[in-house]
C-alpha cells in the first residue's frame, strides 16, 4: 500500500519541502514537533528500519566529557585569546567505539574565533541567517582553532546510528525510474531518509538537554552539526547559565589542569624509571657474564648497546664514551641512569 509520504517523496520538490520543514523545526528548537512529524511518517512505513526507529524512540541519549568541554572553553587558542564559539559535530570518523548494540558515534569538538566570523557580536538569528544563506559552506567551515584534539562520546545512539550507516545503499535508490507522472518513492528509501533525520534530531535534542541541564560558564554560541552523518544541518544553541560563575569555573579548571599535569608527570616518571630498571637488569646480566664466550651474551650486549645508542640519537643527547653496562661501580651507574634516562627527559619536556 502506497503511503502519502511515499507520494510526497516521489518528486524532488516534495522530498525537499519535507526535509526543509524538519530542518526548520530543529533550528527553531521545536524538537517535539519535529519528532511527532517524523514518527507519524515512520509509523506508516512497515519496514525494519522504520520499526527500529519506533522501538528506539524512548532511548536516552547522553554525552560524556561535558566537564572537559567546560575546561576547554577557558583554554587559550593557538592564535591567542579564548574561543568565541564552539562546534559540536556528530561523526563516525576516528576510533570506533563498540557497544553491545553496535557502534556509537562520537562528537568532534571544534573551537572558533572571530577571525573567521564575528561570533561575539552576532545574535543567534544572525548566525542562523548566515548559515541559511548558503547551500553548504559558511565562513567558519574549515577555520577551527586547533588548540587541542578533543572528542566527546555519545551514549544511546548505537542502534539507530549503525542501522542508518549499514543502509547507506538506499541513497542510490533515489534514482528510481521516473515517468511523466510522479512515481511514489520506494518504502525503504523513505524510511532511510526519515531515519537519517531522526538520528540528527536525537543528537540535537541531546546537546540541547545538556546545554540546559549543565550549562556553560561562558556565554557562547554552540553550533551543532554533523560530519558526514545524516543530512547536513546546522543549528545554533546557547547554554543556560552554569551553576558556577565564570571565575569559579576558571579557577576549578586551572586546578584540574594542574592536577592532570602532575599526574601526567608522575606517570611519565614511572615509565622512565621502568625503562631505566630494564637497563639496570640487563647491565647486571652483562656484568655477570661479560667473560663468557657465549653467542647469547653477545646478542644481549648488542641489544643493550643498540637500544642505548638509539635512545641517545633520537633524543639528541650527548652519547657517553663507552656503553653504560661497562660502568663497574653501581653508584656511578645509578647516577648515569638518573642523568641520562630520567633528568634529560624531564628537562626536555619542561623546555
ZADRENLUM-175832 format. One record per atom (N, C-alpha, C, O): residue in three letters; x, z, y. Coordinates in steps of 0.2 Angstrom, whole numbers, plus 5000, padded with zeros to 4 digits. Atoms other than C-alpha are relative to their C-alpha. Layout:
residues N
alaXZY...
END
This chain:
residues 351
unk500450004994unk500050005000unk500450005006unk500950045007unk499650004994unk500749955017unk499850055005unk499250065006unk500149954995unk500850085030unk500049985007unk500349935008unk499950024993unk500650075049unk500750005002unk500949965006unk499350004998unk502450125051unk500449944998unk500949925001unk499650065003unk503049985040unk499849945004unk500249905005unk500250054996unk502049865050unk500350005007unk500649955009unk499749994994unk502749935066unk500849985000unk501049945004unk499350025001unk504549915059unk500149934998unk500649914997unk499950075002unk504149735054unk500249965005unk500449905004unk499850044994unk504649675071unk500650045003unk500650105003unk499549974996unk506249715081unk499850045005unk500050105006unk500349974994unk505249765096unk499750064997unk499750125001unk500449945003unk504149885085unk500550054998unk500450115000unk499549945003unk505649975077unk500350035006unk500450095007unk499649974994unk506549985094unk499650055004unk499850105006unk500449964996unk505050055103unk499950074996unk499950124999unk500049945004unk504850185089unk500650055001unk500550115002unk499449975000unk506650235089unk500150035007unk500450095008unk499949984993unk506650245108unk499650065002unk499850115005unk500549944999unk505150365108unk500350064997unk500350125000unk499749945003unk506050485096unk500650025004unk500750085005unk499449984996unk507650475106unk499850035007unk500150085009unk500249974994unk506750515122unk499750074999unk499850115003unk500349935002unk505850665114unk500650054999unk500650105001unk499449955002unk507550735108unk500450015007unk500650075008unk499749994994unk508350705125unk499650055005unk499950095009unk500549964995unk506850795134unk500050074997unk499650114999unk500049935003unk507150945122unk499350014997unk499150074996unk500649995003unk505450915114unk500149994993unk499849944990unk499850015007unk506150935097unk499450014995unk499449984990unk500549995004unk504551005089unk499549944999unk499349924994unk500450065000unk503550845094unk500449954996unk500149914993unk499650055003unk504950735088unk500050014992unk499949974988unk500049995007unk504950825071unk499349994997unk499349964992unk500750025002unk503050805070unk499949934999unk499649914994unk500150075000unk503150625073unk500449974994unk500149934990unk499650025006unk504550595060unk499750024994unk499649984989unk500349975006unk503650705047unk499449964998unk499349944992unk500650045001unk502050605049unk500249934997unk499849914992unk499850065003unk502950445046unk500350004993unk500149964989unk499749995007unk503950505031unk499550024995unk499550004989unk500649985005unk502350585023unk499749944997unk499449944992unk500350065002unk501650405022unk500449964995unk500249914993unk499550045004unk503150345013unk500250034993unk500650084993unk499949975007unk503150384994unk500649974997unk500549944991unk499450025003unk504950354990unk500550065000unk500350115004unk499649945001unk506350484985unk500350025006unk500350085008unk499749984994unk507250485002unk499550045004unk499650095007unk500549974996unk505650525011unk499850074998unk499750115001unk500249945003unk505150654999unk500650065001unk500450125002unk499549964999unk506850735001unk500050035007unk500150095008unk500149984993unk506650745020unk499550055000unk499650105004unk500549955000unk505050835017unk500150074997unk500050124999unk499849945003unk505750955005unk500550045004unk500550115003unk499449964997unk507251005016unk499750025007unk500250045011unk500249994993unk506151025032unk500150075002unk500350085008unk499949934998unk506251215032unk500750024999unk500950085000unk499349975001unk508151225028unk500350025007unk500249985012unk499749984994unk509051325041unk500749975001unk501149974996unk499350034999unk510551235049unk500450055005unk500150075010unk499649954996unk511951345056unk500749965002unk500949924998unk499450024998unk513551305065unk500550065000unk500350125001unk499549955000unk515151405062unk500549995005unk500549945009unk499450004995unk516651445073unk499750005007unk500149985011unk500250004993unk515551475088unk500450045005unk500550035011unk499649964996unk516651615094unk500749965002unk501049975007unk499450044998unk518151495093unk499849955006unk500349945010unk500250044995unk517151375104unk500150045007unk500350025012unk499949954994unk517051525117unk500750005002unk500850005008unk499349994998unk518851545116unk500349935003unk500749945008unk499750074997unk519251355119unk499849985007unk500249955010unk500250024993unk518251335135unk500450045005unk500350025011unk499649964995unk519451465143unk500849974999unk501250005002unk499350025001unk521051375136unk500149945005unk499849895005unk499850054995unk521951265149unk500149934996unk500349934991unk499950075003unk521851075145unk500749985001unk501150015005unk499350024999unk523450975144unk500149975007unk500749985009unk499950024993unk523150905161unk500050055005unk500050045011unk500149944996unk522951075168unk499350025002unk498949975002unk500749984998unk521351175173unk499650014993unk499949994988unk500549995005unk519851215162unk499649944999unk499549905004unk500550065001unk518651085154unk499450015004unk499250075006unk500649994996unk517151045164unk499449974996unk498849974998unk500650015005unk516050985149unk500350004993unk500949994992unk499850005007unk516050995130unk499649954996unk499049944998unk500350055005unk515650865117unk500050034993unk500550054991unk500149975007unk514950915100unk499749944996unk499149924996unk500250065003unk514950755089unk499950024992unk500450044989unk500149995007unk514150765071unk500449944997unk500449894999unk499550055003unk515450675059unk500050024993unk500050074990unk499849995007unk515850645041unk500749984999unk500949974994unk499350015001unk517650605045unk500450064999unk500150124999unk499649945001unk519050725041unk499950024993unk499749994989unk500049975007unk519150845027unk499350014998unk498950035001unk500750005003unk517650835016unk499950074997unk500350094993unk500149935002unk516851005013unk499450004995unk498849994997unk500550005006unk515951004996unk499650075000unk499950125001unk500549945001unk514451124993unk499649984994unk499749934991unk500450015006unk513351144978unk499449955001unk499249924997unk500550064999unk512151024987unk500349945003unk500049915007unk499650064998unk513450894990unk500450015006unk500850065006unk499449994995unk514450865006unk499750015007unk499249985009unk500249994993unk514150945023unk500449965005unk501049955004unk499750034994unk514550855039unk500450065004unk500350115002unk499749964996unk515650935052unk499949985007unk499549935009unk500150014993unk515650945071unk500749995003unk501150035003unk499450014996unk517050865081unk499950025007unk499550005011unk500049974993unk517350965097unk500449965005unk501049965003unk499650034995unk517950875112unk499950035007unk499450065009unk500049974994unk518350935129unk500249955006unk500749915005unk500050054995unk518150835145unk500250035007unk500050095008unk499949984993unk518750855163unk499749955005unk499449905003unk500350054995unk518150775179unk500449945001unk500249905005unk499650064999unk519450645178unk499649944998unk499749885000unk500350065002unk518350535168unk499349995003unk499049945003unk500750004997unk516650585175unk499950075004unk500150125001unk500049944996unk516250715189unk499450054997unk498950065000unk500449965003unk515350835177unk499850065004unk499250085004unk500149944996unk515550985188unk499550005006unk499350055008unk500450014994unk514550915202unk499349964998unk498949945003unk500550045002unk513250815192unk499550054996unk499650104993unk500549965003unk511550885186unk499949974993unk500249924991unk500250035007unk510850865168unk499749935000unk499949894997unk500350074999unk509750725174unk500449955002unk500449894999unk499550054998unk511150635182unk500549984994unk500649924994unk499650025006unk512250645166unk499649964995unk499849914992unk500450045004unk510750585156unk499949935002unk499949884998unk500150064997unk510450445168unk500649954999unk500549894997unk499450045001unk512250385166unk500049984993unk500249924992unk500050025007unk512050385148unk499549954998unk499649904994unk500550045001unk510450295148unk500149935003unk499749885001unk499950074996unk511050155160unk500449954996unk500549904998unk499550045004unk512250085146unk499750004993unk499450054991unk500250015006unk511950025129unk500450054995unk500150074990unk499649965004unk513350125121unk500650045004unk500550105004unk499449974997unk514950165131unk499850035007unk499550005011unk500149974994unk514950285145unk500750025003unk501150024999unk499449994997unk516350335157unk500450064996unk501150054996unk499649945004unk516850495146unk500249984993unk500650024990unk499850025006unk516950405130unk500849984999unk501049945003unk499350015000unk518750405124unk500550035005unk501150025005unk499649974995unk519350515138unk500050084999unk500150115004unk499949935002unk519350685129unk500750025002unk501249995001unk499349974999unk520750805133unk500250034994unk499850074991unk499849975007unk521750845118unk500450065001unk501050075000unk499749945000unk522151025121unk500150034993unk500650074993unk499849985007unk522051055103unk499449974995unk498949954998unk500550035005unk521150995087unk499550064998unk499850114996unk500549945001unk519551095084unk499449974996unk499149924999unk500650025003unk518151065071unk499650054998unk499950114995unk500549955002unk516651165068unk499649984993unk499549924992unk500450015006unk515751175051unk499350005001unk499050045005unk500749995000unk513951145048unk499850024993unk500050014988unk500349975006unk512951235035unk499249985000unk498950005005unk500750015001unk511251175029unk499849935000unk499249915000unk500150075000unk511350985031unk500249964994unk500249904994unk499650045005unk512250935015unk499549954996unk499749904995unk500450055004unk510750865005unk499849945004unk499849895002unk500250054996unk510050765019unk500649955002unk500549895002unk499450044998unk511750705025unk500249964995unk500449904996unk499750045006unk512350655008unk499549944998unk499749894996unk500550055002unk510650565004unk500049945005unk500049885003unk500050054995unk510750465020unk500749964999unk500749905000unk499350035000unk512650425018unk500049964993unk500349904993unk500050045006unk512350365000unk499549945000unk499549894996unk500550054999unk510850255006unk500249955005unk499749915007unk499850044995unk511850155018unk499949934999unk499849895004unk500250075001unk511449995009unk499449985003unk499349925004unk500750014997unk509750005017unk500149965006unk499649935009unk499950034994unk510549945033unk499949924999unk499749895004unk500150085001unk510649765026unk499349984998unk499249924999unk500750025001unk508849775021unk499649985006unk499149955006unk500350024993unk508449745040unk499949925000unk499649905004unk500050085000unk508749555036unk499549974995unk499749924993unk500550035005unk507249535025unk499749935003unk499749925009unk500250074998unk506549355026unk499450015006unk498950055005unk500549994995unk505549335042unk499549945000unk499749884997unk500550065000unk503949225044unk499750005007unk499850055011unk500350004994unk502949175059unk499650065002unk499550085007unk500449934999unk501849325056unk500450064999unk500850054994unk499649945001unk502549495057unk500050024992unk499450024990unk500049985007unk503049555039unk500250075000unk500750105003unk499949925001unk502949745035unk500750014997unk501049974993unk499449995002unk504649815033unk500050044993unk499550074992unk499949975006unk505249875016unk499950085000unk500250115005unk500149935000unk504750055012unk500650045000unk500750095004unk499449965000unk506450115008unk500449995006unk500850045008unk499750014993unk507150035024unk499750055005unk500150085009unk500349954995unk505950135035unk500250074998unk500350115003unk499849935002unk506250295025unk500750015002unk500950075005unk499349994998unk508150275028unk500150015007unk500450055010unk499949994992unk507950245047unk499750065002unk500050105007unk500349944997unk506750395049unk500550064997unk500550115001unk499649945003unk507950505038unk500650005005unk500950065006unk499550004995unk509350455050unk499850045006unk500250085009unk500349964994unk508350515065unk499950074999unk500050115003unk500149935002unk507850665056unk500750044999unk500750105002unk499349975001unk509750705052unk500250025008unk500550075009unk499849994993unk510050685071unk499650065003unk499950105007unk500449954997unk508650795076unk500150074998unk500250115002unk499849935002unk509050935065unk500750035002unk500850095003unk499349984997unk510850935071unk499950025007unk500150075010unk500149984993unk510250935089unk499650075001unk499850115005unk500349944999unk509051075086unk500450064998unk500450115001unk499549955001unk510451175078unk500450025005unk500550085007unk499649994994unk511551155093unk499650045005unk499950095008unk500449964995unk510151205105unk499850074998unk499850115002unk500149935003unk509751355094unk500650055002unk500550105004unk499449964999unk511551415095unk500150015008unk500350065010unk499950004993unk511651375114unk499550065003unk499750095007unk500549954997unk510051485117unk500250074997unk500150125001unk499949935003unk510551625105unk500750035002unk500750095004unk499349984998unk512451635108unk500250005007unk500550045010unk499850014993unk512651565125unk500749985000unk501149984995unk499350014998unk514251515133unk500250045006unk499850055011unk499849964995unk515251625145unk500149965007unk500249985012unk500050044994unk515451475157unk499449954999unk499249924994unk500650054999unk514051355163unk500349934999unk500649915004unk499750075001unk514551185156unk499549964997unk499149984993unk500550045003unk513551035151unk500349994993unk500949984992unk499850015007unk513651015132unk499749934997unk499149934997unk500250075002unk513550835126unk500049994993unk500550004989unk500150005007unk512850825109unk499949934997unk499449895000unk500150075002unk513050655100unk500350004992unk500250054989unk499850005007unk513750595083unk500649945000unk500749905005unk499550055001unk515250495077unk499949964993unk500149984988unk500250055006unk514650355065unk499650044995unk499650034989unk500549975005unk513250465058unk499349995003unk499250015009unk500750014998unk511450405060unk500049965006unk500549925008unk500150044994unk510850325076unk500450035006unk500650095006unk499649974994unk511850335092unk499550035005unk499150005007unk500549964995unk511050465103unk500550055003unk500850095000unk499749954997unk511750575116unk499550045004unk499150015008unk500449964996unk510850725124unk500450055003unk501050065001unk499649954996unk511450855137unk499650065000unk499050065001unk500349945000unk511051035135unk500550055004unk501150045005unk499749944997unk511551195144unk499950064996unk499350074994unk500149945004unk511851355136unk499750065004unk499750065010unk500249944997unk510951515140unk500650055002unk501150044999unk499449964998unk512051645149unk500250044994unk499850074991unk499749965006unk513151735137unk499950075001unk499750095007unk500149935000unk512951915133unk500550045004unk500450105006unk499549974996unk514551955142unk500249955005unk500149895005unk499850044995unk515251895158unk500649964999unk500949974994unk499450045001unk516551765160unk500650045000unk501150024996unk499449965000unk517851895165unk500150044993unk500650044991unk499949975007unk517451995149unk500249964995unk500649974990unk499850055006unk517451845138unk500749985001unk501049974995unk499450025000unk519051785145unk500550054998unk501050044995unk499649955002unk519851955143unk500050014992unk500550024989unk500049995007unk519251965125unk500349944996unk500749954991unk499650065003unk519851785121unk500750015001unk501149994996unk499349994999unk521551825128unk500350054995unk500850044992unk499849955005unk521651975117unk500049974993unk500449984989unk500150035007unk521051875102unk500649954999unk500949944994unk499550055000unk522351735106unk500750044998unk501150024994unk499449965001unk523751865107unk500050034993unk500650034990unk500149975007unk523151945090unk500249944995unk500549954990unk499850065005unk523251765082unk500749995001unk501049974995unk499350025000unk524951735089unk500450054996unk500950034993unk499749955004unk525551905082unk500049994993unk500549994989unk500150015007unk524851865066unk500349944997unk500649944992unk499650065001unk525551695066unk500750014999unk501149994995unk499349995000unk527251755070unk500250054994unk500750034991unk499949955006unk527151895056unk500049964994unk500449974989unk500050045006unk526651765043unk500649955000unk500949944994unk499450045000unk528051645049unk500650044998unk501050014994unk499549965002unk529251785047unk500050014993unk500650024990unk500149995007unk528651825030unk500249944996unk500649954991unk499850065003unk528851645025unk500849995000unk501149974996unk499250014999unk530651635032unk500450054996unk500850034993unk499649955004unk531151795023unk499949984992unk500349994988unk500150025007unk530351725007unk500549944998unk500849944993unk499550065001unk531451565009unk500750034999unk501150014995unk499449975000unk532951675013unk500150044993unk500750044990unk499949965006unk532651784997unk500149954994unk500549974990unk499850055005unk532651624986unk500749985001unk501049974995unk499350015000unk534351584993unk500450054998unk500950044995unk499649955002unk534951754990unk500050014993unk500550024990unk500050005007unk534451744972unk500449954997unk500849964992unk499650055003unk535251584969unk500750015002unk501250004997unk499349984999unk536851644978unk500250054995unk500850054993unk499849955005unk536851794966unk500249974994unk500749994990unk499950045007unk536751674951unk500649965001unk501049964996unk499450044999unk538051564958unk500750045000unk501250024997unk499449964999unk539251704962unk500250034993unk500850044991unk499949975007unk539051774944unk500349954995unk500649974990unk499850055005unk539351614936unk500549945003unk500549895000unk499650054996unk540551524948unk500649974996unk500849914997unk499450035004unk541951504935unk499849974993unk500249954989unk500250035006unk540851444921unk500049925000unk499849895005unk500050075000unk541151264916unk499449974997unk499449944992unk500650015003unk539351234914unk499649945005unk499749955011unk500350064997unk538351074919unk499450045004unk499350025010unk500549964996unk536851194924unk500250035006unk499950035011unk499749964995unk537951294935unk500149955006unk500049965012unk499850054995unk538551134944unk499349975003unk499349965009unk500650024997unk536751074946unk499750055005unk499450035010unk500249944996unk536251244953unk500450005007unk500150015012unk499650004994unk537651234965unk499949945005unk499849955011unk500250064996unk537251054971unk499350015003unk499249995009unk500749994997unk535451104973unk500050055006unk499750045011unk499949954994unk535951254984unk500349975006unk500049985011unk499650034994unk537151154995unk499649955003unk499649945009unk500450054997unk535951014997unk499450035004unk499350005009unk500549974996unk534551125002unk500250035006unk499950025011unk499749974994unk535651215014unk500249955005unk500049965011unk499850054995unk536351055022unk499449975003unk499449955009unk500650034997unk534550985024unk499750045005unk499550025010unk500349964995unk533951135032unk500450005007unk500150005012unk499750004994unk535351135045unk500049935004unk500049935010unk500150074997unk535150945048unk499449995003unk499349975009unk500650014998unk533350945050unk499850055006unk499550025011unk500149964994unk533351095062unk500550015005unk500650055009unk499550014995unk534851045071unk500450065002unk500550085007unk499649944999unk535851195068unk500849994998unk500949944994unk499350015001unk537751205068unk500250034993unk500150084991unk499949995007unk538251195050unk500750054999unk501250035002unk499449965002unk539551335043unk500549964997unk500449904994unk499450035003unk541251285037unk500049994993unk500349954990unk500050005007unk540851325019unk499350024998unk498950055002unk500749985002unk539251345009unk499950084999unk500450114998unk500049934999unk538551515011unk500050044993unk500150104993unk499949975006unk538551554992unk500750034999unk500850074995unk499349985000unk540451574994unk500250065003unk500750095003unk499949934997unk540251725005unk500050054995unk499550074992unk499949955005unk540951864994unk499650065002unk499350104998unk500349934997unk540352015005unk499349995001unk499049955004unk500750004999unk538552055003unk499750015007unk499249985009unk500249994993unk538352125020unk500149945005unk499749935009unk499950064996unk539151975028unk499549944998unk499249915003unk500550055002unk537951865018unk499350015003unk499049975005unk500649984997unk536451965024unk500049985007unk499549965010unk499950014993unk537051945042unk499949925001unk499649905005unk500150075000unk537151755038unk499349984999unk499149945003unk500850025001unk535351745032unk499650015006unk499249975008unk500349984994unk534751835047unk500149955005unk499749935009unk499850044994unk535651725059unk499849934999unk499549905004unk500150075001unk535351555051unk499349994997unk499049934998unk500650025004unk533751575041unk499450045004unk498850025003unk500549974997unk532751695052unk500049995008unk499649975011unk500050004993unk533351715070unk500049935003unk499749925008unk500050074997unk533751525073unk499349975000unk499249945005unk500750025000unk531951485068unk499650035005unk499250005009unk500449974996unk531151615078unk500249985008unk499849985012unk499750024993unk532251565094unk499749935001unk499549925007unk500250074999unk531751385091unk499250005002unk499049965006unk500850004999unk529851425090unk499850035007unk499350015010unk500249964993unk529951535106unk500249955006unk500049975011unk499750054995unk530851395116unk499449965002unk499549925007
END
